[in-house]
Amino acid sequence: MGKIPVSKVAELRRKADLTQLELAQAVGVTESTISNWEKGRNALVWFERVARLCKTLECSPEQLIDYVEAVQETGDDSPD
């Protein structure tokens, strides 16, 4: 029989001494989202894919994203 993915979010959250609510606020999701992640619902497949992507590319999840300065549009299309 093969291996199945198991979420470690709860274990890592407890190790960081955070409640579900605190973790949710830190990452910008709801407390129920954290609960679902901990129970292996919804995002587990996505987590697994990110892990495989990082392993294949030999990088950390942080290295998959970059941040650039946002440019705010003025909405003014008239010439100067």
VEXROMAR-318732 format. One record per residue: chain; residue in three letters; x, y, z of N, C-alpha, C, O in turn; residue number from 1. Coordinates in Angstrom, 1 decimal. Layout:
+----+-----+--------+--------+--------+--------+--------+--------+--------+--------+--------+--------+--------+--------+-----+
! ch !  aa !     nu !     nv !     nw !    cau !    cav !    caw !     cu !     cv !     cw !     ou !     ov !     ow !   i !
+----+-----+--------+--------+--------+--------+--------+--------+--------+--------+--------+--------+--------+--------+-----+
!  A ! ALA !      X !      Y !      Z !      X !      Y !      Z !      X !      Y !      Z !      X !      Y !      Z ! NUM !
...
+----+-----+--------+--------+--------+--------+--------+--------+--------+--------+--------+--------+--------+--------+-----+
This chain:
+----+-----+--------+--------+--------+--------+--------+--------+--------+--------+--------+--------+--------+--------+-----+
! ch !  aa !     nu !     nv !     nw !    cau !    cav !    caw !     cu !     cv !     cw !     ou !     ov !     ow !   i !
+----+-----+--------+--------+--------+--------+--------+--------+--------+--------+--------+--------+--------+--------+-----+
!  A ! MET !    0.8 !   -1.2 !    0.0 !    0.0 !    0.0 !    0.0 !    0.9 !    1.2 !    0.0 !    1.9 !    1.3 !    0.7 !   1 !
!  A ! GLY !    0.5 !    2.3 !   -0.7 !    1.3 !    3.5 !   -0.9 !    1.1 !    4.5 !    0.3 !    0.3 !    4.2 !    1.2 !   2 !
!  A ! LYS !    1.8 !    5.5 !    0.3 !    1.7 !    6.5 !    1.4 !    0.7 !    7.5 !    1.0 !    0.4 !    7.8 !   -0.2 !   3 !
!  A ! ILE !    0.0 !    8.1 !    2.0 !   -0.9 !    9.2 !    1.8 !   -0.5 !   10.4 !    2.5 !    0.2 !   10.3 !    3.6 !   4 !
!  A ! PRO !   -0.7 !   11.6 !    2.0 !   -0.3 !   12.8 !    2.7 !   -1.1 !   13.1 !    4.0 !   -2.3 !   12.8 !    4.0 !   5 !
!  A ! VAL !   -0.4 !   13.6 !    5.0 !   -1.1 !   13.9 !    6.2 !   -0.6 !   15.3 !    6.6 !    0.6 !   15.6 !    6.6 !   6 !
!  A ! SER !   -1.6 !   16.2 !    7.0 !   -1.3 !   17.5 !    7.3 !   -0.5 !   17.6 !    8.6 !   -0.8 !   17.0 !    9.6 !   7 !
!  A ! LYS !    0.5 !   18.5 !    8.6 !    1.3 !   18.7 !    9.8 !    1.0 !   20.1 !   10.4 !    1.8 !   20.6 !   11.2 !   8 !
!  A ! VAL !    0.0 !   20.8 !    9.8 !   -0.2 !   22.2 !   10.2 !   -0.5 !   22.3 !   11.7 !    0.1 !   23.2 !   12.4 !   9 !
!  A ! ALA !   -1.3 !   21.4 !   12.3 !   -1.6 !   21.5 !   13.7 !   -0.4 !   21.3 !   14.6 !   -0.2 !   22.0 !   15.5 !  10 !
!  A ! GLU !    0.4 !   20.3 !   14.2 !    1.6 !   20.1 !   14.9 !    2.6 !   21.3 !   14.9 !    3.1 !   21.7 !   15.9 !  11 !
!  A ! LEU !    2.7 !   21.9 !   13.7 !    3.6 !   23.0 !   13.6 !    3.0 !   24.3 !   14.3 !    3.8 !   25.1 !   14.8 !  12 !
!  A ! ARG !    1.7 !   24.4 !   14.2 !    1.1 !   25.5 !   14.9 !    1.3 !   25.4 !   16.4 !    1.6 !   26.4 !   17.1 !  13 !
!  A ! ARG !    1.1 !   24.2 !   17.0 !    1.3 !   24.0 !   18.4 !    2.7 !   24.3 !   18.8 !    3.0 !   24.9 !   19.9 !  14 !
!  A ! LYS !    3.6 !   23.8 !   18.0 !    5.1 !   24.0 !   18.2 !    5.4 !   25.5 !   18.3 !    6.2 !   25.9 !   19.0 !  15 !
!  A ! ALA !    4.7 !   26.3 !   17.4 !    4.9 !   27.7 !   17.4 !    4.1 !   28.4 !   18.5 !    4.1 !   29.7 !   18.6 !  16 !
!  A ! ASP !    3.4 !   27.7 !   19.3 !    2.6 !   28.2 !   20.4 !    1.5 !   29.2 !   19.9 !    1.4 !   30.2 !   20.5 !  17 !
!  A ! LEU !    0.8 !   28.8 !   18.9 !   -0.2 !   29.7 !   18.3 !   -1.6 !   29.0 !   18.4 !   -1.6 !   27.7 !   18.3 !  18 !
!  A ! THR !   -2.6 !   29.7 !   18.6 !   -4.0 !   29.2 !   18.4 !   -4.3 !   29.2 !   17.0 !   -3.6 !   29.8 !   16.1 !  19 !
!  A ! GLN !   -5.4 !   28.5 !   16.6 !   -5.9 !   28.5 !   15.3 !   -6.2 !   29.9 !   14.8 !   -5.9 !   30.3 !   13.7 !  20 !
!  A ! LEU !   -6.8 !   30.7 !   15.7 !   -7.2 !   32.1 !   15.4 !   -5.9 !   32.9 !   15.1 !   -5.9 !   33.7 !   14.2 !  21 !
!  A ! GLU !   -4.9 !   32.8 !   16.0 !   -3.7 !   33.6 !   15.8 !   -3.0 !   33.2 !   14.5 !   -2.5 !   34.1 !   13.8 !  22 !
!  A ! LEU !   -3.0 !   31.9 !   14.1 !   -2.4 !   31.5 !   12.9 !   -3.2 !   32.1 !   11.7 !   -2.6 !   32.5 !   10.7 !  23 !
!  A ! ALA !   -4.5 !   32.0 !   11.8 !   -5.4 !   32.5 !   10.8 !   -5.1 !   34.0 !   10.5 !   -5.0 !   34.4 !    9.4 !  24 !
!  A ! GLN !   -5.1 !   34.7 !   11.6 !   -4.8 !   36.2 !   11.5 !   -3.4 !   36.5 !   10.9 !   -3.3 !   37.4 !   10.1 !  25 !
!  A ! ALA !   -2.5 !   35.7 !   11.2 !   -1.1 !   35.9 !   10.7 !   -1.0 !   35.6 !    9.2 !   -0.2 !   36.2 !    8.5 !  26 !
!  A ! VAL !   -1.8 !   34.6 !    8.7 !   -1.7 !   34.3 !    7.3 !   -2.9 !   34.9 !    6.4 !   -2.9 !   34.7 !    5.2 !  27 !
!  A ! GLY !   -3.8 !   35.5 !    7.1 !   -4.9 !   36.2 !    6.4 !   -6.0 !   35.3 !    5.9 !   -6.5 !   35.5 !    4.8 !  28 !
!  A ! VAL !   -6.3 !   34.3 !    6.7 !   -7.4 !   33.4 !    6.4 !   -8.3 !   33.3 !    7.6 !   -8.0 !   33.9 !    8.6 !  29 !
!  A ! THR !   -9.4 !   32.5 !    7.5 !  -10.3 !   32.4 !    8.6 !   -9.8 !   31.2 !    9.5 !   -9.1 !   30.4 !    9.1 !  30 !
!  A ! GLU !  -10.3 !   31.2 !   10.7 !  -10.0 !   30.2 !   11.7 !  -10.5 !   28.8 !   11.1 !   -9.9 !   27.8 !   11.3 !  31 !
!  A ! SER !  -11.7 !   28.8 !   10.5 !  -12.2 !   27.6 !    9.9 !  -11.3 !   27.0 !    8.8 !  -11.2 !   25.8 !    8.6 !  32 !
!  A ! THR !  -10.6 !   27.9 !    8.1 !   -9.7 !   27.5 !    7.0 !   -8.5 !   26.8 !    7.7 !   -8.1 !   25.7 !    7.2 !  33 !
!  A ! ILE !   -8.0 !   27.3 !    8.8 !   -6.9 !   26.6 !    9.5 !   -7.4 !   25.3 !   10.0 !   -6.7 !   24.3 !    9.9 !  34 !
!  A ! SER !   -8.6 !   25.2 !   10.5 !   -9.1 !   23.9 !   11.0 !   -9.2 !   22.9 !    9.8 !   -8.8 !   21.8 !   10.0 !  35 !
!  A ! ASN !   -9.7 !   23.4 !    8.7 !   -9.7 !   22.5 !    7.5 !   -8.3 !   22.0 !    7.1 !   -8.2 !   20.8 !    6.8 !  36 !
!  A ! TRP !   -7.4 !   22.9 !    7.1 !   -6.0 !   22.5 !    6.8 !   -5.5 !   21.5 !    7.7 !   -4.9 !   20.5 !    7.3 !  37 !
!  A ! GLU !   -5.8 !   21.7 !    9.0 !   -5.3 !   20.7 !   10.0 !   -6.0 !   19.4 !    9.9 !   -5.4 !   18.3 !   10.2 !  38 !
!  A ! LYS !   -7.2 !   19.3 !    9.4 !   -7.9 !   18.1 !    9.2 !   -7.6 !   17.5 !    7.8 !   -8.1 !   16.4 !    7.5 !  39 !
!  A ! GLY !   -6.7 !   18.1 !    7.1 !   -6.4 !   17.6 !    5.8 !   -7.4 !   17.9 !    4.7 !   -7.4 !   17.2 !    3.6 !  40 !
!  A ! ARG !   -8.3 !   18.8 !    4.9 !   -9.3 !   19.2 !    3.9 !   -8.8 !   20.3 !    3.0 !   -7.9 !   21.1 !    3.4 !  41 !
!  A ! ASN !   -9.4 !   20.4 !    1.9 !   -9.2 !   21.6 !    0.9 !   -7.7 !   21.7 !    0.4 !   -7.5 !   21.4 !   -0.8 !  42 !
!  A ! ALA !   -6.8 !   22.2 !    1.2 !   -5.5 !   22.6 !    0.7 !   -4.5 !   21.5 !    0.7 !   -3.3 !   21.8 !    0.2 !  43 !
!  A ! LEU !   -4.8 !   20.4 !    1.2 !   -3.7 !   19.4 !    1.4 !   -3.1 !   19.0 !    0.0 !   -1.9 !   18.8 !    0.0 !  44 !
!  A ! VAL !   -3.9 !   18.9 !   -1.0 !   -3.4 !   18.5 !   -2.3 !   -2.4 !   19.7 !   -2.8 !   -1.4 !   19.4 !   -3.4 !  45 !
!  A ! TRP !   -2.9 !   20.9 !   -2.5 !   -2.1 !   22.1 !   -2.9 !   -0.7 !   22.1 !   -2.2 !    0.3 !   22.3 !   -2.8 !  46 !
!  A ! PHE !   -0.8 !   21.8 !   -0.9 !    0.4 !   21.7 !   -0.1 !    1.4 !   20.7 !   -0.6 !    2.6 !   20.9 !   -0.7 !  47 !
!  A ! GLU !    0.8 !   19.5 !   -1.0 !    1.6 !   18.4 !   -1.5 !    2.3 !   18.9 !   -2.8 !    3.5 !   18.6 !   -3.1 !  48 !
!  A ! ARG !    1.6 !   19.5 !   -3.7 !    2.1 !   20.0 !   -4.9 !    3.2 !   21.0 !   -4.7 !    4.3 !   21.0 !   -5.4 !  49 !
!  A ! VAL !    3.0 !   21.9 !   -3.8 !    4.1 !   22.9 !   -3.5 !    5.3 !   22.2 !   -3.0 !    6.4 !   22.6 !   -3.4 !  50 !
!  A ! ALA !    5.1 !   21.2 !   -2.1 !    6.3 !   20.5 !   -1.6 !    7.0 !   19.8 !   -2.7 !    8.3 !   19.8 !   -2.7 !  51 !
!  A ! ARG !    6.3 !   19.2 !   -3.6 !    7.0 !   18.5 !   -4.8 !    7.7 !   19.5 !   -5.7 !    8.8 !   19.2 !   -6.2 !  52 !
!  A ! LEU !    7.0 !   20.6 !   -5.9 !    7.6 !   21.7 !   -6.7 !    8.9 !   22.2 !   -6.1 !    9.9 !   22.3 !   -6.8 !  53 !
!  A ! CYS !    8.9 !   22.4 !   -4.8 !   10.1 !   22.9 !   -4.1 !   11.2 !   21.8 !   -4.1 !   12.4 !   22.1 !   -4.3 !  54 !
!  A ! LYS !   10.8 !   20.6 !   -4.0 !   11.8 !   19.5 !   -4.0 !   12.4 !   19.4 !   -5.4 !   13.7 !   19.2 !   -5.5 !  55 !
!  A ! THR !   11.6 !   19.5 !   -6.4 !   12.1 !   19.4 !   -7.8 !   13.0 !   20.5 !   -8.2 !   14.0 !   20.4 !   -8.8 !  56 !
!  A ! LEU !   12.6 !   21.7 !   -7.7 !   13.4 !   22.9 !   -8.0 !   14.5 !   23.2 !   -7.0 !   15.3 !   24.2 !   -7.2 !  57 !
!  A ! GLU !   14.5 !   22.4 !   -6.0 !   15.5 !   22.6 !   -4.9 !   15.5 !   24.0 !   -4.3 !   16.4 !   24.7 !   -4.3 !  58 !
!  A ! CYS !   14.2 !   24.4 !   -3.9 !   14.1 !   25.7 !   -3.3 !   13.1 !   25.6 !   -2.2 !   12.5 !   24.6 !   -1.9 !  59 !
!  A ! SER !   12.9 !   26.7 !   -1.5 !   12.0 !   26.8 !   -0.4 !   10.7 !   27.4 !   -0.9 !   10.7 !   28.0 !   -2.0 !  60 !
!  A ! PRO !    9.6 !   27.3 !   -0.2 !    8.3 !   27.9 !   -0.7 !    8.5 !   29.4 !   -0.9 !    7.9 !   30.0 !   -1.8 !  61 !
!  A ! GLU !    9.2 !   30.0 !    0.0 !    9.5 !   31.5 !   -0.1 !   10.1 !   31.9 !   -1.4 !    9.9 !   33.0 !   -1.9 !  62 !
!  A ! GLN !   10.9 !   31.0 !   -1.9 !   11.7 !   31.3 !   -3.2 !   10.8 !   31.2 !   -4.4 !   11.2 !   31.6 !   -5.5 !  63 !
!  A ! LEU !    9.6 !   30.7 !   -4.3 !    8.6 !   30.5 !   -5.4 !    7.9 !   31.9 !   -5.7 !    7.4 !   32.0 !   -6.8 !  64 !
!  A ! ILE !    8.0 !   32.8 !   -4.8 !    7.3 !   34.1 !   -5.0 !    8.2 !   35.2 !   -4.8 !    9.2 !   35.2 !   -4.1 !  65 !
!  A ! ASP !    7.9 !   36.3 !   -5.5 !    8.7 !   37.5 !   -5.4 !    7.6 !   38.6 !   -5.2 !    6.5 !   38.5 !   -5.7 !  66 !
!  A ! TYR !    8.0 !   39.7 !   -4.6 !    7.1 !   40.8 !   -4.5 !    7.7 !   42.0 !   -5.2 !    8.8 !   42.4 !   -5.1 !  67 !
!  A ! VAL !    6.8 !   42.7 !   -6.0 !    7.2 !   43.9 !   -6.7 !    6.3 !   45.1 !   -6.2 !    5.2 !   44.8 !   -5.7 !  68 !
!  A ! GLU !    6.8 !   46.2 !   -6.4 !    6.0 !   47.4 !   -5.9 !    4.8 !   47.6 !   -6.8 !    4.9 !   47.5 !   -8.1 !  69 !
!  A ! ALA !    3.6 !   47.7 !   -6.2 !    2.4 !   47.9 !   -7.0 !    2.4 !   49.3 !   -7.6 !    2.8 !   50.3 !   -6.9 !  70 !
!  A ! VAL !    1.9 !   49.4 !   -8.8 !    1.7 !   50.7 !   -9.4 !    0.2 !   51.0 !   -9.4 !   -0.6 !   50.3 !   -9.9 !  71 !
!  A ! GLN !   -0.1 !   52.2 !   -8.8 !   -1.5 !   52.6 !   -8.7 !   -1.9 !   53.3 !   -9.9 !   -1.2 !   54.3 !  -10.3 !  72 !
!  A ! GLU !   -3.0 !   52.9 !  -10.5 !   -3.5 !   53.6 !  -11.7 !   -4.3 !   54.8 !  -11.3 !   -5.1 !   54.8 !  -10.3 !  73 !
!  A ! THR !   -4.1 !   55.9 !  -12.0 !   -4.8 !   57.2 !  -11.6 !   -6.2 !   57.2 !  -12.2 !   -7.1 !   57.9 !  -11.7 !  74 !
!  A ! GLY !   -6.4 !   56.5 !  -13.2 !   -7.8 !   56.5 !  -13.9 !   -7.9 !   57.7 !  -14.8 !   -9.0 !   57.9 !  -15.4 !  75 !
!  A ! ASP !   -6.9 !   58.5 !  -14.9 !   -6.9 !   59.7 !  -15.7 !   -6.2 !   59.4 !  -17.0 !   -5.0 !   59.3 !  -17.1 !  76 !
!  A ! ASP !   -7.0 !   59.3 !  -18.1 !   -6.5 !   58.9 !  -19.4 !   -6.2 !   60.2 !  -20.2 !   -5.8 !   60.0 !  -21.4 !  77 !
!  A ! SER !   -6.4 !   61.3 !  -19.7 !   -6.2 !   62.5 !  -20.5 !   -4.7 !   62.9 !  -20.6 !   -4.0 !   62.6 !  -19.6 !  78 !
!  A ! PRO !   -4.3 !   63.4 !  -21.7 !   -2.9 !   63.8 !  -21.9 !   -2.5 !   64.9 !  -21.0 !   -3.4 !   65.7 !  -20.6 !  79 !
!  A ! ASP !   -1.3 !   65.0 !  -20.6 !   -0.8 !   66.1 !  -19.7 !   -0.8 !   67.4 !  -20.4 !   -0.4 !   68.4 !  -19.8 !  80 !
+----+-----+--------+--------+--------+--------+--------+--------+--------+--------+--------+--------+--------+--------+-----+
